[in-house]
Amino acid sequence: MMRILFLTPQLPYPPHQGTAMRNYGLMRGLAERHQISLLSFLEPKQSLEAAAPLLALCHKVETVPAPPPRSLARRARDTLTHRLPDMGLRLASPALARQLAGWLARESFDVVHVEGIEMAPYLDLLHDVPLIVFDDHNCEYALQKSYAQIDARIPKRWAGALYSLVQWQKLRRYEAGVCRRAHCVLAVSQTDAHALRRLVPGLDVTVIPNGIQTDQYQPAQEAPPHQAPPTLVFSGKMDFRPNVDAVRWFADEIWPRVRAAVPEAHFNAVGQRPHRQLDRLRADPSLTLTGWVQDMRPYIAKATVYIAPLRMGSGTRLKLLEAMSMSKAIVSTRLGAEGLVEPTHDQSASAPALVVDDNDPAAFADAVITLLREPARRVALGVAARAFVQAHYDWRVIIPRLEDLYTREVQGT
């Protein structure tokens, strides 16, 4: 048994969004054989009392209040004048530094997991820890690069492109330094691992992908066509920049083509805090912005086809794992499926998803229309998708790989 301390940017319960889902999945799996402790920021709407399952699996949990968000004016000034990127400043907290230093003075740990680049300011406090693991949830410099490249094509979004250009350049230096200061670096996909090795030649990166509890995401019976209109679903935080871009691009350039071929179709964008840039879409009766929902699964279950029209970002998409586990036929851009489904010209029934080019709205629409019209093809894709996730992305498959890494590094074997 190892003593493992997790440092997380937010309390990883409830696991309703990507970072929390990954952190909780890792902690839950490791807790079966190891002693887990947690030091985390606590956001204003979070409480330990509502996180009973998390407390039950941890030996000890300590929290400090999350720093208040910096104003837009402060962020703009820091972007122009501060040497650190935004993500290096966002969660700098003297309170958490004191808490961590005091804890480390009282107790010893075999492993400290630094979960995400926002927690990198605390690396310098980890003296004499046998194994420091930096879990890079996204290759952050590559993420900002993709933001800059997409926004630069649209004049109305040039301010965002300039911000991302500056952050991209700062993150190249900062992320490289963070990787060098950790004993082990984790990436969620081979794509991100290759990007980090380009950033730091010779860097040893271990791929520990995002996972899912497949028994919690069971297939549902598809509603017969006469009971419900054909429904497309995309899910995620609707104030997250890649998701906002995905919904806008789909609604403007793909959805009209789909509706022309299948007029009765409906599109649900499911997720919290829809950005104001999406407000104009509310006038379209064929499109619904749900806002926050308690549970994504009923919405995914009702999807005739699940879509991932993503054009920017990095990492892997837990939303796709959820849909795959529920045996949904999926149409995705190459970027949306990156790290999960390898690009291929084979769009046979054995593939776990239909993957099209990132900036080809006609091809995306054609793939959606094909699946809406071919129920047997949808079923075959869904069966292949669930089998794929069970074999490669169930936490029961992933956690032993992480434990093997611990053993090799701590024991020096």
C-alpha positions as CSV (number, residue, x, y, z in Angstrom):
1,M,0.0,0.0,0.0
2,M,1.2,3.5,-0.9
3,R,0.3,6.8,0.7
4,I,-0.8,9.1,-2.1
5,L,-1.6,12.8,-1.8
6,F,-3.7,14.5,-4.5
7,L,-3.5,18.2,-5.1
8,T,-6.6,19.2,-7.1
9,P,-7.9,22.6,-8.4
10,Q,-11.4,21.9,-7.2
11,L,-13.1,19.4,-5.0
12,P,-13.5,16.4,-7.3
13,Y,-17.1,15.7,-6.3
14,P,-19.6,15.6,-7.7
15,P,-17.8,14.4,-10.9
16,H,-19.9,16.4,-13.3
17,Q,-17.2,17.9,-15.6
18,G,-13.9,16.8,-17.1
19,T,-11.3,17.6,-14.4
20,A,-13.4,16.4,-11.5
21,M,-14.4,13.2,-13.4
22,R,-10.7,12.4,-14.1
23,N,-9.6,13.2,-10.5
24,Y,-12.4,11.3,-8.9
25,G,-11.9,8.3,-11.3
26,L,-8.2,8.1,-10.4
27,M,-8.8,8.5,-6.7
28,R,-11.6,6.0,-6.5
29,G,-9.6,3.4,-8.4
30,L,-6.5,3.8,-6.4
31,A,-8.3,3.9,-3.1
32,E,-9.1,0.2,-3.4
33,R,-5.4,-0.7,-2.6
34,H,-3.8,2.5,-1.4
35,Q,-4.3,5.3,1.2
36,I,-5.5,8.4,-0.5
37,S,-5.4,11.9,0.9
38,L,-6.6,15.1,-0.7
39,L,-5.8,18.8,-0.5
40,S,-8.1,20.8,-2.7
41,F,-9.5,24.2,-3.4
42,L,-13.1,24.6,-2.4
43,E,-15.3,26.7,-4.7
44,P,-18.1,28.8,-3.2
45,K,-20.9,26.4,-4.2
46,Q,-19.0,23.3,-3.1
47,S,-19.2,21.7,0.4
48,L,-17.6,18.8,2.0
49,E,-20.9,17.8,3.5
50,A,-22.2,17.1,-0.1
51,A,-19.2,15.0,-1.0
52,A,-19.8,12.0,1.2
53,P,-18.6,9.4,-1.4
54,L,-15.3,11.3,-1.8
55,L,-14.8,11.5,2.0
56,A,-15.5,7.8,2.3
57,L,-12.7,6.8,0.0
58,C,-10.1,9.2,1.4
59,H,-7.9,8.8,4.5
60,K,-7.9,12.6,5.0
61,V,-9.3,15.6,3.1
62,E,-8.3,19.3,3.7
63,T,-9.5,22.3,1.7
64,V,-9.0,26.0,1.4
65,P,-11.3,28.6,-0.3
66,A,-10.5,29.0,-4.0
67,P,-9.0,32.4,-4.9
68,P,-11.6,34.8,-6.3
69,P,-11.5,35.2,-10.1
70,R,-9.4,38.0,-11.3
71,S,-11.2,40.8,-13.2
72,L,-11.0,41.0,-16.9
73,A,-9.0,44.2,-16.6
74,R,-6.5,42.4,-14.3
75,R,-6.2,39.5,-16.6
76,A,-5.6,41.8,-19.6
77,R,-2.9,43.6,-17.7
78,D,-1.3,40.4,-16.6
79,T,-1.4,39.0,-20.2
80,L,0.6,42.0,-21.4
81,T,3.0,42.5,-18.4
82,H,3.4,39.3,-16.4
83,R,5.9,36.7,-17.4
84,L,3.7,33.8,-16.3
85,P,0.7,32.6,-18.3
86,D,-2.8,33.0,-17.0
87,M,-2.9,29.4,-15.8
88,G,0.2,29.9,-13.7
89,L,-1.5,32.8,-11.8
90,R,-5.1,31.6,-11.6
91,L,-4.8,29.5,-8.4
92,A,-1.8,31.0,-6.7
93,S,-2.8,30.9,-3.0
94,P,-0.7,31.7,0.1
95,A,-3.4,29.8,2.1
96,L,-3.0,26.6,0.2
97,A,0.8,26.9,0.2
98,R,0.7,27.2,4.1
99,Q,-1.7,24.3,4.3
100,L,0.5,22.1,2.1
101,A,3.7,23.0,3.9
102,G,2.2,22.2,7.2
103,W,0.8,18.9,6.1
104,L,4.1,17.8,4.6
105,A,5.9,18.7,7.8
106,R,3.6,16.4,9.8
107,E,3.2,13.5,7.4
108,S,5.1,11.7,4.7
109,F,3.8,10.5,1.3
110,D,5.1,8.0,-1.2
111,V,3.4,9.9,-4.1
112,V,2.1,13.4,-4.6
113,H,-0.2,13.9,-7.7
114,V,-0.2,17.5,-9.0
115,E,-3.5,17.5,-10.9
116,G,-3.3,20.0,-13.8
117,I,-1.1,22.9,-14.6
118,E,-3.0,25.3,-12.4
119,M,-1.6,23.5,-9.4
120,A,2.0,23.8,-10.6
121,P,2.8,26.8,-8.3
122,Y,3.0,24.3,-5.4
123,L,5.7,22.0,-7.0
124,D,8.5,23.9,-5.2
125,L,7.0,22.9,-1.8
126,L,7.4,19.2,-2.5
127,H,10.8,18.6,-0.9
128,D,11.9,15.0,-0.3
129,V,8.8,13.4,-1.8
130,P,9.8,10.1,-3.4
131,L,7.6,10.5,-6.4
132,I,6.1,13.7,-7.8
133,V,3.6,13.1,-10.6
134,F,2.4,16.0,-12.8
135,D,-0.9,15.0,-14.5
136,D,-1.2,17.3,-17.6
137,H,-4.9,17.2,-18.3
138,N,-4.4,19.0,-21.5
139,C,-1.2,19.8,-23.4
140,E,-1.9,23.5,-22.5
141,Y,0.4,25.2,-25.0
142,A,-1.1,23.1,-27.8
143,L,-4.6,24.0,-26.6
144,Q,-4.0,27.7,-26.8
145,K,-2.3,27.3,-30.2
146,S,-5.5,25.7,-31.5
147,Y,-7.6,28.5,-30.1
148,A,-5.4,31.1,-31.7
149,Q,-5.5,29.4,-35.1
150,I,-9.3,29.0,-35.2
151,D,-10.1,32.5,-33.9
152,A,-7.6,34.2,-36.3
153,R,-9.8,33.1,-39.2
154,I,-12.8,35.1,-37.9
155,P,-12.3,38.9,-37.6
156,K,-14.9,39.2,-34.8
157,R,-12.7,36.9,-32.7
158,W,-9.3,38.5,-33.3
159,A,-9.1,39.8,-29.7
160,G,-9.4,36.2,-28.5
161,A,-6.9,35.1,-31.0
162,L,-4.4,37.7,-29.7
163,Y,-5.0,36.6,-26.1
164,S,-4.4,32.9,-27.1
165,L,-1.3,33.8,-29.1
166,V,0.3,35.5,-26.1
167,Q,-0.8,32.6,-23.8
168,W,0.5,30.0,-26.2
169,Q,4.0,31.6,-26.2
170,K,4.1,31.9,-22.4
171,L,2.8,28.4,-21.9
172,R,5.6,26.9,-24.1
173,R,8.1,28.1,-21.5
174,Y,6.0,27.5,-18.4
175,E,4.7,24.1,-19.3
176,A,8.2,22.9,-20.3
177,G,9.5,24.0,-16.9
178,V,6.7,22.3,-15.0
179,C,7.4,19.0,-16.8
180,R,11.1,19.2,-16.0
181,R,10.4,19.7,-12.3
182,A,8.2,16.6,-11.9
183,H,9.6,13.1,-11.6
184,C,6.8,11.7,-13.8
185,V,4.6,13.4,-16.4
186,L,1.2,11.9,-17.3
187,A,-0.7,12.7,-20.6
188,V,-4.2,11.7,-21.5
189,S,-3.4,10.7,-25.1
190,Q,-0.5,9.8,-27.4
191,T,-1.2,13.0,-29.3
192,D,-0.6,15.1,-26.1
193,A,2.4,13.0,-25.2
194,H,4.0,13.6,-28.6
195,A,3.3,17.4,-28.2
196,L,5.0,17.4,-24.7
197,R,8.0,15.5,-26.1
198,R,8.3,18.2,-28.8
199,L,8.3,20.8,-26.1
200,V,10.9,18.9,-23.9
201,P,13.0,16.6,-26.1
202,G,13.7,13.3,-24.3
203,L,10.8,13.8,-21.8
204,D,9.5,10.6,-20.4
205,V,5.7,10.8,-20.7
206,T,3.3,8.1,-19.6
207,V,-0.2,8.0,-21.2
208,I,-2.9,7.4,-18.6
209,P,-6.1,8.1,-20.6
210,N,-9.3,9.5,-19.3
211,G,-11.6,6.7,-18.2
212,I,-15.2,5.9,-17.3
213,Q,-17.1,3.5,-15.2
214,T,-18.9,1.6,-18.0
215,D,-21.3,0.0,-15.6
216,Q,-22.6,3.5,-14.7
217,Y,-23.2,4.3,-18.4
218,Q,-25.4,1.5,-19.7
219,P,-27.0,1.4,-23.2
220,A,-30.6,2.4,-23.4
221,Q,-33.3,1.2,-25.8
222,E,-33.6,3.6,-28.7
223,A,-37.1,5.1,-28.9
224,P,-39.0,4.0,-32.0
225,P,-39.2,6.7,-34.7
226,H,-42.9,7.2,-34.2
227,Q,-42.4,8.1,-30.5
228,A,-39.8,10.8,-30.9
229,P,-38.2,13.0,-33.6
230,P,-34.6,12.1,-34.6
231,T,-32.4,13.9,-32.0
232,L,-28.8,15.0,-32.1
233,V,-27.0,15.6,-28.8
234,F,-23.8,17.4,-27.9
235,S,-22.9,17.8,-24.2
236,G,-20.4,19.7,-22.1
237,K,-19.9,23.0,-20.3
238,M,-21.4,25.5,-22.6
239,D,-19.2,28.4,-21.5
240,F,-16.0,26.4,-22.3
241,R,-14.4,28.0,-25.4
242,P,-14.1,24.8,-27.6
243,N,-17.7,23.8,-26.8
244,V,-19.0,27.3,-27.7
245,D,-17.1,27.2,-31.0
246,A,-18.4,23.7,-31.7
247,V,-22.1,24.6,-31.1
248,R,-21.8,27.8,-33.2
249,W,-20.1,26.0,-36.1
250,F,-22.6,23.2,-36.0
251,A,-25.6,25.5,-35.8
252,D,-24.4,27.8,-38.6
253,E,-22.8,25.5,-41.1
254,I,-23.9,21.9,-40.5
255,W,-27.4,22.0,-39.0
256,P,-29.1,23.7,-42.0
257,R,-27.8,20.9,-44.2
258,V,-29.1,18.3,-41.8
259,R,-32.5,20.0,-41.5
260,A,-32.9,20.2,-45.2
261,A,-32.6,16.5,-45.5
262,V,-34.3,15.5,-42.3
263,P,-36.7,18.4,-41.4
264,E,-38.1,16.8,-38.3
265,A,-34.7,16.5,-36.6
266,H,-33.9,18.3,-33.4
267,F,-30.6,19.3,-31.8
268,N,-30.0,19.4,-28.0
269,A,-26.9,21.2,-26.7
270,V,-26.8,19.9,-23.1
271,G,-24.6,21.6,-20.5
272,Q,-24.3,24.4,-17.9
273,R,-24.0,28.1,-18.3
274,P,-24.6,28.6,-22.1
275,H,-22.4,31.5,-23.2
276,R,-24.0,34.7,-24.4
277,Q,-22.6,34.0,-27.8
278,L,-25.1,31.2,-28.1
279,D,-28.1,33.3,-27.1
280,R,-29.1,34.0,-30.7
281,L,-29.7,30.2,-31.2
282,R,-32.6,30.2,-28.8
283,A,-34.8,31.7,-31.6
284,D,-34.5,28.4,-33.6
285,P,-37.3,26.0,-32.4
286,S,-35.4,23.0,-33.8
287,L,-32.5,23.7,-31.3
288,T,-32.5,23.5,-27.5
289,L,-29.9,24.9,-25.1
290,T,-30.8,23.0,-21.9
291,G,-28.5,24.8,-19.4
292,W,-27.5,22.9,-16.3
293,V,-28.9,19.4,-15.9
294,Q,-28.5,17.0,-12.9
295,D,-27.6,14.0,-15.1
296,M,-26.3,13.9,-18.7
297,R,-27.3,10.2,-19.1
298,P,-31.0,10.7,-19.9
299,Y,-30.2,13.2,-22.6
300,I,-27.5,10.9,-24.1
301,A,-29.9,8.0,-23.9
302,K,-32.5,9.9,-26.1
303,A,-29.9,10.8,-28.8
304,T,-30.4,9.2,-32.1
305,V,-26.9,10.3,-33.0
306,Y,-24.3,11.9,-30.7
307,I,-22.1,14.6,-32.3
308,A,-18.7,16.1,-31.4
309,P,-18.2,19.0,-33.9
310,L,-15.0,20.2,-32.1
311,R,-12.4,22.3,-34.0
312,M,-10.2,23.4,-31.1
313,G,-8.8,21.8,-27.9
314,S,-6.5,19.0,-26.8
315,G,-6.7,16.0,-24.5
316,T,-9.5,13.4,-24.8
317,R,-13.2,14.0,-24.5
318,L,-14.9,12.3,-21.6
319,K,-18.2,13.2,-23.3
320,L,-17.3,10.8,-26.1
321,L,-16.6,8.0,-23.6
322,E,-20.0,8.5,-22.0
323,A,-21.8,8.3,-25.4
324,M,-19.7,5.3,-26.5
325,S,-20.4,3.5,-23.3
326,M,-24.1,4.0,-23.8
327,S,-23.8,2.5,-27.3
328,K,-24.5,5.7,-29.2
329,A,-23.6,6.1,-32.9
330,I,-21.2,9.1,-33.0
331,V,-20.1,11.6,-35.6
332,S,-17.0,13.5,-34.7
333,T,-14.4,15.8,-36.2
334,R,-10.8,14.4,-36.2
335,L,-9.9,16.7,-33.4
336,G,-13.0,15.7,-31.4
337,A,-12.0,12.1,-31.5
338,E,-8.3,12.7,-31.1
339,G,-6.6,10.4,-28.6
340,L,-9.6,8.0,-28.7
341,V,-10.3,7.0,-32.3
342,E,-7.4,7.0,-34.7
343,P,-8.1,8.7,-38.1
344,T,-9.0,6.1,-40.7
345,H,-10.6,5.9,-44.1
346,D,-12.4,2.7,-42.9
347,Q,-15.8,3.9,-41.9
348,S,-17.1,0.3,-41.6
349,A,-19.5,-0.9,-39.0
350,S,-16.6,-2.2,-36.9
351,A,-15.3,1.4,-36.3
352,P,-16.4,2.9,-32.9
353,A,-17.3,6.3,-34.5
354,L,-17.6,8.1,-37.9
355,V,-14.7,10.6,-38.0
356,V,-14.6,13.5,-40.6
357,D,-12.2,16.3,-41.3
358,D,-12.3,19.3,-38.9
359,N,-13.4,22.0,-41.3
360,D,-15.7,20.1,-43.7
361,P,-19.3,20.9,-42.7
362,A,-20.6,19.1,-45.8
363,A,-18.9,15.8,-44.8
364,F,-20.1,16.2,-41.2
365,A,-23.7,16.8,-42.3
366,D,-23.6,13.8,-44.7
367,A,-22.3,11.5,-42.0
368,V,-25.1,12.6,-39.7
369,I,-27.8,12.3,-42.4
370,T,-26.6,8.8,-43.2
371,L,-26.9,7.6,-39.7
372,L,-30.3,9.2,-39.2
373,R,-31.5,7.3,-42.2
374,E,-29.9,4.0,-41.4
375,P,-30.9,2.5,-38.0
376,A,-29.0,-0.7,-38.6
377,R,-25.8,1.2,-39.1
378,R,-26.4,3.2,-35.9
379,V,-26.9,0.0,-33.9
380,A,-23.7,-1.6,-35.3
381,L,-21.7,1.6,-34.5
382,G,-23.1,1.7,-31.0
383,V,-22.3,-1.9,-30.3
384,A,-18.7,-1.4,-31.5
385,A,-18.4,1.8,-29.5
386,R,-19.3,0.2,-26.2
387,A,-17.0,-2.8,-26.8
388,F,-14.2,-0.4,-27.6
389,V,-14.6,1.6,-24.4
390,Q,-14.9,-1.5,-22.2
391,A,-11.7,-2.9,-23.6
392,H,-9.6,0.3,-23.5
393,Y,-11.2,3.1,-21.3
394,D,-12.8,1.5,-18.3
395,W,-11.1,2.6,-15.1
396,R,-10.6,-1.1,-14.2
397,V,-8.3,-1.3,-17.2
398,I,-6.5,2.0,-16.7
399,I,-5.8,2.0,-12.9
400,P,-3.4,-1.0,-12.9
401,R,-1.2,0.8,-15.5
402,L,-0.8,3.7,-13.1
403,E,0.0,1.4,-10.2
404,D,2.7,-0.2,-12.3
405,L,4.2,3.2,-13.0
406,Y,4.2,3.9,-9.2
407,T,5.9,0.6,-8.5
408,R,8.6,1.1,-11.1
409,E,9.4,4.7,-10.1
410,V,9.2,4.3,-6.3
411,Q,11.2,1.0,-6.2
412,G,13.6,2.2,-8.9
413,T,12.9,-0.9,-11.0
